Amino acid sequence: MRPEAAALLWDAREAAKRVTEFVSGLDEIGYRSDALRRSAVERQLEIVGEALNSLRRVDAETADQIPELHRIVGLRNVLAHAYAVVDDGVVWVAASERIPELISRLDLLLGEETTHDSSS
């Protein structure tokens, strides 16, 4: 893994962790009614998507190990460029169901990098 890739994975993981913190204790109705949290979650999802889009450019092999990468980047694009059509239900599912899975994958990839670095 290229050094830039590890930094991008770390950025994505940290933003993803913030998403889980921001939705912790909420249900979808609570999420939809809290403009501050919606804004915070959307911003962190933009960061996740941007970091992983950059990863695709600098280390395609590592990026290929992230399931549904195209959907993650697509959500980022909607959040950044088509804010008027953002579906809070889609964002809620991403934040509450998909992000924990993504964090696990990012942890795995970063753990492999740590293991690889320590054996060098």
C-alpha positions as CSV (number, residue, x, y, z in Angstrom):
1,M,0.0,0.0,0.0
2,R,1.3,3.4,-0.9
3,P,1.8,5.8,2.0
4,E,-0.7,8.3,0.6
5,A,-3.3,5.5,0.6
6,A,-2.9,4.8,4.3
7,A,-3.4,8.5,5.1
8,L,-6.6,8.6,3.0
9,L,-7.9,5.4,4.6
10,W,-7.2,7.0,8.0
11,D,-9.1,10.2,7.0
12,A,-12.1,8.1,5.8
13,R,-12.1,6.0,8.9
14,E,-12.0,9.0,11.3
15,A,-14.8,10.7,9.4
16,A,-16.8,7.5,9.4
17,K,-16.3,7.2,13.2
18,R,-17.7,10.7,13.6
19,V,-20.8,9.7,11.7
20,T,-21.4,6.8,14.1
21,E,-20.9,9.2,17.0
22,F,-23.3,11.7,15.5
23,V,-26.1,9.2,15.0
24,S,-25.6,7.3,18.2
25,G,-28.8,7.1,20.3
26,L,-31.0,8.3,17.4
27,D,-33.6,6.6,15.4
28,E,-34.5,7.7,11.9
29,I,-37.2,10.1,13.1
30,G,-34.8,11.7,15.5
31,Y,-32.2,12.0,12.8
32,R,-34.6,13.6,10.3
33,S,-35.8,16.1,12.9
34,D,-32.3,17.3,13.9
35,A,-30.9,19.7,11.3
36,L,-27.7,20.1,13.1
37,R,-26.9,16.4,13.2
38,R,-28.0,15.9,9.6
39,S,-25.6,18.6,8.6
40,A,-22.8,17.1,10.6
41,V,-23.4,13.6,9.2
42,E,-23.6,14.8,5.7
43,R,-20.3,16.7,6.0
44,Q,-18.5,13.7,7.4
45,L,-20.0,11.5,4.6
46,E,-18.6,14.0,2.1
47,I,-15.2,13.6,3.7
48,V,-15.4,9.8,3.6
49,G,-16.4,9.9,-0.1
50,E,-13.7,12.4,-1.0
51,A,-11.0,10.5,0.8
52,L,-12.0,7.2,-0.9
53,N,-12.3,8.9,-4.3
54,S,-8.8,10.2,-3.9
55,L,-7.7,6.7,-2.8
56,R,-9.1,5.4,-6.1
57,R,-6.7,7.7,-7.9
58,V,-3.5,7.0,-5.9
59,D,-3.9,3.3,-5.1
60,A,-6.6,1.6,-7.2
61,E,-5.6,-1.9,-5.9
62,T,-6.4,-0.9,-2.3
63,A,-9.5,1.0,-3.3
64,D,-10.8,-2.2,-5.0
65,Q,-10.9,-3.8,-1.6
66,I,-13.6,-1.5,-0.4
67,P,-17.1,-2.8,-1.2
68,E,-19.5,-0.4,-3.0
69,L,-16.9,2.3,-3.4
70,H,-18.7,3.7,-6.3
71,R,-21.9,4.2,-4.2
72,I,-19.9,5.9,-1.4
73,V,-18.4,8.3,-3.9
74,G,-21.8,8.7,-5.5
75,L,-23.4,9.7,-2.2
76,R,-20.6,12.2,-1.7
77,N,-21.3,13.7,-5.1
78,V,-25.0,14.1,-4.3
79,L,-24.3,15.6,-0.9
80,A,-21.8,18.1,-2.4
81,H,-23.5,19.0,-5.7
82,A,-27.1,18.0,-5.5
83,Y,-28.0,19.1,-2.0
84,A,-31.5,20.0,-3.0
85,V,-32.4,16.4,-3.7
86,V,-30.7,14.7,-0.7
87,D,-32.9,11.9,0.6
88,D,-32.6,11.9,4.4
89,G,-33.7,8.2,4.4
90,V,-30.8,7.2,2.1
91,V,-28.4,9.2,4.3
92,W,-29.8,7.6,7.4
93,V,-29.3,4.1,6.0
94,A,-25.8,4.9,5.0
95,A,-25.0,6.4,8.4
96,S,-26.7,3.8,10.6
97,E,-26.1,0.6,8.6
98,R,-23.4,1.0,6.0
99,I,-20.8,3.1,7.9
100,P,-20.2,0.5,10.6
101,E,-19.5,-2.1,7.9
102,L,-17.1,0.4,6.2
103,I,-15.3,1.1,9.4
104,S,-14.6,-2.6,9.9
105,R,-13.2,-2.8,6.3
106,L,-11.1,0.3,6.8
107,D,-9.8,-1.0,10.2
108,L,-8.8,-4.2,8.4
109,L,-7.0,-2.4,5.6
110,L,-5.2,-0.1,8.1
111,G,-4.3,-3.1,10.2
112,E,-2.8,-4.8,7.3
113,E,-0.7,-1.7,6.6
114,T,0.4,-1.6,10.2
115,T,1.3,-5.3,10.2
116,H,3.2,-4.8,6.9
117,D,5.1,-1.8,8.1
118,S,6.2,-3.4,11.3
119,S,7.6,-6.4,9.5
120,S,9.7,-4.3,7.1
